[in-house]
Amino acid sequence: MDALHTAGIHFAEVLQAGPPCLEKFWISVTSLADPKCIFTICFPLAYFLDRKVGVSVLWIGLVSEWLNVVLKWFLFGERPFWWVHESGLTRKELVMLRQFAVSCETGPGDPSGHCMITGAALWPLVTALTALASRHSRSLVVKLSPFGAYTLLLLAVGLSRIFVLAHFPHQVVGGILAGAALGWGLQGHTPATRTMGFFVAAALALLLGSLALHSLVIAAGIDIDW
């Protein structure tokens, strides 16, 4: 893993060595793609356009947020900002990295929550826009433009997380793949016709499930707060 982490650090160096004008862009992307924006911005907009799509965005966002936390408990994953010092790499070679206000994230880093949750929750919105574009145009470019924008967005989010030293490249790739797979898999199982009681019960089940898993992991002697 050290070789993989070192390669990730060098990739981050290359990103940070880019044009200074890109610094604000990467920081803006990583801030705007914060998972909470799924619930405060994307869900209301999707719900306004179509109720079922809105509920799907909210549901998938909720499940992916929960699953990302659970995966991090088991996969752990170093954070570049901390690893570069703890590993002793800075004593072996010259590392040219800069710190930003959003760099000092704590907790496990694998997979990237920004990439996974954003990729999962936006999937139903992207497929809905693709269907809409297909009904109004025969152009393949127009039909594929929503997925093209989706791909570029996830790529930008992933690069921004590497740029600010919050994640290694392999954590970003894992988050993108997990998010797209989760969005694709859950879209057809959106409980759009369920009552409010179902969602309260589901939220309670996720909460109790996470508490139970947390207790089991701690009881097994694994320090998930390392």
Disulfide bonds with the S-S distance in Angstrom:
none
